[in-house]
Amino acid sequence: MHSGVHGSQPTAARSRGLWPVGWAVLLLAGVWGMPFLEPGFRWIEPDAREIIYSRAEFYTLLGRHVFVVGVAAAVTISVGVLAGIAVTRQRGRDFLPLVGQVASLGQTFPPVAVLALAVPVLGFGTLPIIVALMLYGLLPIVRNTLAGLNDVDTSLKQAALAMGMTSWQVLCRVELPLATPVILAGIRTSITINIATAALGATVGASNLGDPIIAGIVNGNMAYVLQGALLIALLALTVDSLFEAIQQRLRRRLSAS
């Protein structure tokens, strides 16, 4: 009985690990095979002259979309995790309310408002949307970093110090490994939200998968809108399922240790 249960767990884990591959395959199929879907989109927009968005290749738009989200994520993860670590140390606890308020401030401003404020200063292009994504994606990372580090059992940290570890070693060898699943959940939320939010960059000259959506809205062409939305959804599902697989692996590793 027990062997059957334990045997099913690796099988379920492997099947979950295949989800990112499946979504990625669908994403690439959509990027390269969009022209083959023209009959379906023609049914949605029977009177449109052009059905498949052709002002830029979809793989080019995908690359630009991933670049913008990736740059914003790299900066946001670095700032958010480091800020969370800093304010959970003894010397930084006084700054905890300030960090929480600054992180929350980013989500009180809608990304559209951030873009409107950033364009006069930074100009049109990629930089304004990166700034907007950084501000919008900071809160989940900071919040989960704080939650993950604060949830580490105090007795474990005290035991590590009693064994002769320095505070830095306790952070790197005890706190961060135990807090990583929670921190990853925040990063997952931040990046997944920003994949959709990045489409707004098309309104300020930052070409990405939002281009077909904006063009479709402007021209009244729902086929364009659906093409952009479909690819953004598949990208978000690919990234989200990848994080899910990583989190599951970390949980199994922590439960086995």
C-alpha positions, 0 to 999 in steps of 0.5 A, spaced: 500 500 500 505 504 502 509 503 496 504 504 491 503 511 494 510 513 494 511 510 487 505 515 485 509 521 488 515 521 483 510 520 477 506 526 479 512 530 480 515 528 473 508 530 470 508 537 473 515 538 471 513 537 464 507 542 464 513 548 463 515 544 457 508 543 454 506 550 455 513 553 452 511 548 446 504 551 445 508 558 445 513 557 440 507 553 436 503 560 436 509 564 435 511 560 429 505 558 426 500 564 427 499 564 420 496 557 420 490 560 424 488 565 419 481 561 418 479 561 425 481 569 426 478 570 419 471 568 423 472 573 428 474 579 423 470 577 417 471 584 414 478 585 416 483 586 410 489 583 414 487 578 419 494 576 422 498 582 425 504 583 420 508 589 422 513 585 426 515 578 427 511 575 433 518 572 435 521 579 435 516 581 439 516 575 444 524 577 445 523 584 446 517 582 451 522 577 455 527 582 455 523 588 458 520 583 463 527 580 465 531 586 466 525 589 470 525 582 474 533 582 475 533 589 478 526 588 482 529 581 485 535 584 487 532 590 490 527 586 494 530 581 497 536 585 499 531 590 502 528 584 505 534 581 508 537 588 511 530 590 515 530 583 518 537 584 521 538 587 528 541 594 525 536 595 519 529 593 523 528 601 524 527 601 517 522 596 516 516 600 516 519 605 511 521 599 506 514 596 507 511 603 505 516 604 499 514 597 496 507 598 497 507 605 494 509 602 487 502 598 487 498 604 489 500 607 482 497 604 476 502 602 471 499 607 466 500 613 471 507 611 472 508 611 464 505 617 464 509 620 469 516 617 466 515 619 459 516 626 460 523 624 464 525 618 460 522 619 453 519 614 449 521 607 449 523 601 453 526 605 459 519 607 462 516 600 462 522 597 465 521 603 471 513 601 471 514 594 472 520 595 477 515 599 481 509 594 480 513 588 481 517 590 488 511 589 493 510 581 492 518 580 493 519 584 499 513 582 502 515 574 501 522 575 503 520 578 510 515 573 511 520 567 509 525 570 513 521 571 519 518 565 519 524 561 520 524 558 527 528 562 532 531 556 535 534 554 529 538 560 528 540 560 535 542 553 535 547 555 529 550 560 532 551 556 538 555 551 533 560 557 532 557 560 525 557 567 524 551 571 523 552 571 515 553 564 515 546 563 519 543 567 514 546 564 508 546 556 510 540 556 515 535 562 513 535 563 506 535 556 504 529 555 509 525 562 506 527 560 499 520 557 497 516 563 500 521 568 496 520 564 490 512 565 491 513 572 491 518 572 485 513 568 481 507 572 483 511 579 481 514 576 474 507 573 472 503 579 473 509 583 470 508 579 463 501 581 462 503 589 465 509 589 460 504 589 454 502 597 456 509 598 454 506 598 446 503 605 448 509 608 449 514 606 444 516 599 447 515 594 442 513 587 445 507 583 445 502 588 446 503 591 439 498 587 436 493 588 442 494 596 442 493 596 434 487 591 434 484 596 439 486 602 435 483 599 428 477 595 431 481 589 429 479 583 435 483 578 431 490 582 433 488 583 440 486 576 441 493 574 437 497 578 442 493 576 448 494 569 446 501 569 446 502 573 452 497 568 456 502 562 454 508 566 456 505 567 463 503 560 463 510 557 461 513 562 466 508 560 472 508 553 471 516 553 471 516 556 478 511 551 480 516 546 478 522 549 482 517 550 488 515 543 488 522 540 487 525 545 493 519 543 498 521 535 496 528 537 498 526 541 504 522 535 507 527 530 505 532 533 509 
